[in-house]
Amino acid sequence: MTEIESVPRNARQWRLPSTLLARLARRWRHRRDRRHLEAMPDFMLKDIGISRSDIDYVATHGETTR
């Protein structure tokens, strides 16, 4: 009879799932931010210094400067 030793999992085995989870969370936040900005009227967007054409960039990068 052979004995199976329990080997602790290598950190590399967890890298892919954690990277994918972080990427999914980031994309979810970007979509949520874009929806919130798109729901704002133009005068509110102007007050915070962005235009409708900047919404996608701001939602993705979090800043208005390019």
C-alpha positions as CSV (number, residue, x, y, z in Angstrom):
1,M,0.0,0.0,0.0
2,T,1.4,3.4,-0.9
3,E,1.0,6.4,1.2
4,I,0.0,9.7,-0.3
5,E,1.6,12.7,1.2
6,S,-0.3,15.9,1.4
7,V,1.7,18.6,-0.3
8,P,0.9,22.2,0.3
9,R,-0.3,24.0,-2.8
10,N,2.2,26.0,-4.7
11,A,1.5,29.8,-4.9
12,R,1.6,29.5,-8.7
13,Q,-1.5,27.3,-8.7
14,W,-3.5,30.2,-7.1
15,R,-2.1,32.9,-9.3
16,L,-4.4,32.3,-12.3
17,P,-7.7,32.1,-10.3
18,S,-6.9,35.1,-8.3
19,T,-5.8,37.1,-11.4
20,L,-9.1,36.1,-13.1
21,L,-11.1,37.1,-10.1
22,A,-9.4,40.4,-9.8
23,R,-9.9,41.1,-13.5
24,L,-13.6,40.2,-13.3
25,A,-14.1,42.5,-10.3
26,R,-12.3,45.4,-12.1
27,R,-14.5,45.0,-15.2
28,W,-17.6,44.9,-13.0
29,R,-16.6,48.1,-11.3
30,H,-15.9,49.8,-14.7
31,R,-19.4,48.8,-16.0
32,R,-21.0,50.0,-12.7
33,D,-19.1,53.3,-12.9
34,R,-20.0,53.8,-16.6
35,R,-23.7,53.2,-15.8
36,H,-23.6,55.7,-13.0
37,L,-21.9,58.4,-15.1
38,E,-24.3,57.8,-18.1
39,A,-27.3,58.3,-15.8
40,M,-26.1,61.8,-14.8
41,P,-27.4,64.8,-16.6
42,D,-25.0,66.9,-18.6
43,F,-24.8,69.8,-16.1
44,M,-23.7,67.4,-13.4
45,L,-21.0,65.9,-15.6
46,K,-19.8,69.4,-16.5
47,D,-19.6,70.2,-12.7
48,I,-17.2,67.3,-12.2
49,G,-15.3,68.2,-15.3
50,I,-16.1,65.5,-17.8
51,S,-18.1,65.3,-20.9
52,R,-20.3,62.5,-22.3
53,S,-17.5,61.5,-24.7
54,D,-15.1,61.0,-21.7
55,I,-17.3,58.6,-19.8
56,D,-15.8,55.4,-21.1
57,Y,-12.3,56.7,-20.5
58,V,-13.1,57.9,-17.0
59,A,-14.9,54.7,-16.0
60,T,-11.9,52.7,-17.1
61,H,-9.0,54.8,-15.9
62,G,-10.6,56.9,-13.2
63,E,-9.2,60.2,-14.4
64,T,-10.0,62.8,-17.0
65,T,-6.5,63.7,-18.2
66,R,-5.3,61.8,-21.2
